[in-house]
Amino acid sequence: MEEEHEKPQVEKPINTGAAPTIVAFTFQFDRALNELFSSEALEKQVGIETLDDVAELITNADGTVVAKLEQDANTVQAAGHPYQDSSRKLWHTLRVWLSHLADLKQYAQTEFRLVTNVSVPSGSLVRRLSDAVSPKEVKAAVTALRQQAKVVLSNAKSAASKEVSFVVQYPDQDLEYLIKRLTLSDKGGTATGKQPREDTIQRFLLPSSLAGQGDEIYQHILGVAVDKCRLAWEKDEAAWLSPQMFKDLLHKEVSRRSLKDYLERPMMSVGFKQYVQAGGREHFFLKQLTHLGLTTRYIDEQLDNYWAFYIERVRLEGEGVHQADWQAREDQLHQRWRTCRNNAELDLEDATPEALGKRTLRLTLDAEYKAPIGRYKSENLYFTHGHYHHLANVRGEPFFVYWHPTFANEDDANEGGGK
């Protein structure tokens, strides 16, 4: 007979309560990535666990700096929100910000932001603080804050009492300074109303061929962000990230996946796959074409054009076509491509980069244009199209051509070609 108090063979797991903490910490990374991919500022840094949960430093053209401090609160509760009138979270955040006012006033402009993933009702204290804009509204908000402080302090069991007792010691002038610059962003804090992760994936503007891989791409980028922060924290350094760093990372990830999908078709030989994946420059034009989300049939035809041109060029050079003739032809092709690119930008002023790239490609690889070589006419279309793909391989060279704006050389990007 079994003993009455016999222990079960498998013990129930201990609930450490770590899950909500991990979810909340992940929310900070989601918010940081959303700010990185929604940024249009050239000189911007986004920090995690630096000045605040998430912080932004934007350098203006005159050298002044704008600081944006963000306190994030993610909740998995079915009801309520983290910034309740008497919550320790709200009062602790106010206390921390107030304690750093002297240092924060060094910036040309300072903004304080409370962000949560759920909806916050209009009648709440935090909403009133956020909505205060005019001097009269700000003073009224200070009064409301002090009245709520009395309510909290009258409750001996309140977890926020200690925080409140510090906040009320600050003069009205400091409270007004903070409230005037304070905003509340609920429902994820994005302009679209989507949660940060979904909003960021939408901002990737993935080609249709990769639209179903948005979550995987996001996970890769999130992993890079976490690892960069970990390396900084291990060195006891602040973790600051730049928008350009992560936009470049997205570009590389999209290019890698697009090319991989193209190469994994049964018709592609193992030898060619290995050659392309080894990184030889002769495959760079394939990266450009696959990045536009073109059909495999179209890319196959352009690959045929490239190899046909390559073989014919070797033959003609052997027969004595001078290098100066090749250079003159490349100059001519490049000038014509620039005209096609400029015309595409005029035709599609507000288009996506993919649409702009496709239009530039279509105008450049015109079905009628056949560039001569020296004093000889060209009768075959492949000899022009293949030569353009040859130019699309040599990034950084004077006659380099590109389709998608993100492949632009630095000089072209500075002129607006990489927008």
Secondary structure, 3 states (H helix, E strand, C coil): CCCCCCCCCCCCCCCCCHHHHHHHHHHHHHHHHHHHHHCCCCCEEEEECCCCCEEEEEECCCCCEEEEEEEEECCCCCCCCCCCCCCHHHHHHHHHHHHCHHHHCCCCEEEEEEEECCCCCCCCHHHHHHHCCCHHHHHHHHHHHHHHHHHHHCCCCCCCHHHHHHHCCCCHHHHHHHHHCEEEECCCCCCCCCCHHHHHHHHCCCCHHHHHHHHHHHHHHHHHHHHHHHHHHHCCCCCEECHHHHHHHHHHHHHHHHHHHHHCCCCCCHHHHHHHHCCCHHHHHHHHHHHCCCCHHHHHHHHHHHHHHHHHHHHHHHCCCCHHHHHHHHHHHHHHHHHHHHHHHHHCCCCCHHHHHHHHHHHHCCCCCCCCECCECCCCCHHHHHHHHHHCCCCCCCCCCCCCHHHCCHHHHHCCCCC
